[in-house]
Amino acid sequence: MRLDEPAVVAALRATPGWERAGAAIRRVYRFADFREALAFVNRVGALAETANHHPDIDIRYNAVTLALTTHDAGGLTGKDFELARAIDGPP
C-alpha cells in the first residue's frame, strides 16, 4: 500500500542518509574504488532478491546511487524503507 505524505516524512526520519526524489527515495554511496563499489552492489543484489524488491542502481566508478520505489503501487511503500534500512544495516 502506498504511503501518504506524513508516513513518507516519518519513514525518511527513520532512514538516515536517504532523500526523497519524487516518487522514490535515493542515496549515494562512495567507495575507495570500483572493486569495492561492485562488492557493495552484489550485497545489495542479494538483499533485493531476498526481499523480492529491486532498486534502480547506477554505478559510476566508485559511486553507487540507489533509488527505491514501488512501481506497482505508484510510489513509496513500506517495502522501500525496509529495504533501505536493510542495505544500511550490518553486512
URGI-V625377 format. One record per backbone hydrogen bond with DSSP energy under -0.5 kcal/mol. NH is the residue of the N-H (numbers start at 1). CO is the residue of the C=O. Records with the same first field share a line. If there is no record, write none. Layout:
BEGIN
NH: CO, CO
END
This chain:
BEGIN
3: 76
8: 4
9: 5
10: 6
11: 7
12: 8
13: 9
14: 10
15: 12
18: 15
19: 26
21: 24
24: 21
25: 68
26: 19
27: 66
29: 64
31: 62
37: 33
38: 34
39: 35
40: 36
41: 37
42: 38
43: 39
44: 40
45: 41
46: 42
47: 43
48: 44
49: 45
50: 46
51: 47
52: 48
53: 48
56: 67
58: 65
60: 58, 63
62: 60
63: 60
64: 29
65: 58
66: 27, 64
67: 56
68: 25
70: 75
71: 69
73: 70
74: 70, 71
75: 70
80: 77
81: 77
82: 78
83: 79
84: 80
85: 81
86: 82
87: 83
88: 84
89: 85, 86
END
